Every structure is written in C-alpha cells, then in structure tokens.
Amino acid sequence: MNEPIDSATASPESQRCGLVAIVGKPNVGKSTLLNALVGQKISITSRKAQTTRHRITGMRTLGATQFVFVDTPGFQTLHANALNRSLNKTVVGAVSDVDLILFVVEAGSFTAADERVLKLLGTGIPTVLIANKLDHVHRRADIAPWLQEMQQKHAFAEFVPMSAKNPKDVERLFGICEKYLPEQPWWYDEDELTDRSEQFLASEMVREKLFRLTGDELPYTSTVVIDKFAEEPPAKKGQKRLVKIAATIVVERDSHKAMVIGDKGERIKRIGTETRQELEKLMDAKVFIELWVKVRSGWADDEARVRSFGYE
C-alpha cells in the first residue's frame, strides 16, 4: 500500500472516497467493528441480538482516503413481524449501492444464519470476509482449513482474520479497504464522524443501556422514542451548553414495564444516569435527561406504528 498522504495537503484529484457496508447475522460484532473503524462510539453494542436497527453511517478520513461505513441490522429470520421486515429491507438496501462489503462472521464458525446473509450478497460488489473474534479461537491452526471451506462458499475478494478490539488489526483493515474505493473527492468534512443527529444518538444510547441493564429478560422489540430534545447555549463564557432530553421507553407488557423501572425505580434511574454520563462525553455538553416507560402491546407487528417510531 502507498504511504498515506497528509490529509491537509490532499488535493481533490488525489482523494479517494467510497461506501463500505458492514453486514452479518446478529451478534457477530458489526457495531463494535464500526466503532473501532470510526474511532468513536456511534453505534450501540450489547450482547442482545438485534441491537442495531437502523442504517448508520460512520466516517473516517485517513490520509487522502475517506471511508464511509454503513452499519446494518443483523439479518433476522426468526420472527416475520413488521419490525423485522423493515430491518431486513434495510440490510438488502445497504448492500446494493456500495463499493465494498465487509461480511462479518465469527472466526472458525459458519452457521445457517450466516449462510442466509451470504445469499443476499451478489457477486458484482467486492466482498471481504472478516473472520472476527479471532481472540476467541484457542487453536489458530484450526483456522486454515476453515478458511479453505469458506473459499468454496463465495468468491471473496480477501480473507481477514482479526479482532475488532485489536487496534493493529483495525489499522490493517483500513489498508485492505482503501484499494477498493474509487478516486473521487471526499463527501464529508475531514472531522465528521457520523451523519446521524445528536437526537438519534441519544435514543440509541438509552436503548443500549436498557438492553445492557435488563439482560436477556426484556424482548428486543422494546424501543425508545425521544419526546423532547432542546438545547440552551452556555450561560457564561467557558461553560458548556445544556441539552434537555425527555424520552419514552416503549415496551410490550406491564411485566416488562416493571422490569425496566426496577425495585423502587432503581433500574430506570441507572439507565438514565449511565446514558447521561455517556452523552455528556459524546456531545461535550451538560445533559439533563428524563425517562418514562409506556406499554404499547403488539407495536412490532403494526406497520404504521413501526414507521411512526422511526423505522423505514
């Protein structure tokens, strides 16, 4: 790979820019990989399948190259409700108009769910197999025969065994992706990290804390709606702006509502506190957040309500 050009001196003629889709079944580490590539947390992560629900774009400009990453929801085959139909449509749309696809699987593993995602990928767009979570593989010698098996499944452009948590692996991945991106001027400013609004990031952060703090008890259909997002400029010079947020956590049943609130309101208080702390760092602002919980049974099966909650 050529030495990266200092971005400050990169003329539009020498710039590269392109779209890179990150796809895979739920829980293979796609959002962790996106955050590592962007260099900051913009996509929420949790052990719960189906945490990512939207097409999120993250940008990273290195040298003369701007990488525009599209993180997709994990392709769902378990439940055919309106929410999942919307999510799967997002995945199919994301892989049809990009310059490069990163197909993420767990190193040494290939399940029926991985197979279903692979079937969505045509042969017209170069696809790199990301064998993620390499740090979980005890015997590296087992990977070579597995990679040979994977070669039979699809005409992958390259194979990259790696861990999204290893900075050196992430750095190496940039060098691999760069050569697939077209030579063209950048689409975003050099210091931009995401095309999502602060309001969207706030709802995602509440949802992440919700899933992390309720474990596997809470169904993934629970969602978060931002009712109010207002900001006030700093009162004095040197102070930070104030962001006031009111959000509603939408659940399917009264028992789920009780679970989210927790004993004497402890759990919802903790969700609010952890969200506030993370948003204050992310937004470089003072954040005030109020959370409410409402029961809306069957919303994930209702096309109109799925749309009203911001899903396409």
Buried (B, 14 or more C-beta within 10 A) or exposed (E): EEEBBEBEEBEEEEBBBBBBBBBBBBBBBBBBBBBBBBBEBBBBBBEBBBBBBBBBBBBBBBBBBBBBBBBBBBBBBEBEBBBBBBBBEBBEBBBEEBBBBBBBBBBBBBEEBBEBBBEBBEEEBBBBBBBBBBEEBEEEEEBEEBBEEBEEEBEBBEBBBBBBBEEEBBEBBBEBBBBBBEEEEBBBEEEBBBBBEBBBBBBBBBBBBBBBBBEEEBBBBBBBBBEEBEBEEEEEEEEBBBBBBBBBBBBBEEEBBEBBBBEEEEBBEBBBEBBBEBBBEBBEBBBBBEBEBEEBEEBBBBEEBBEEBBBE
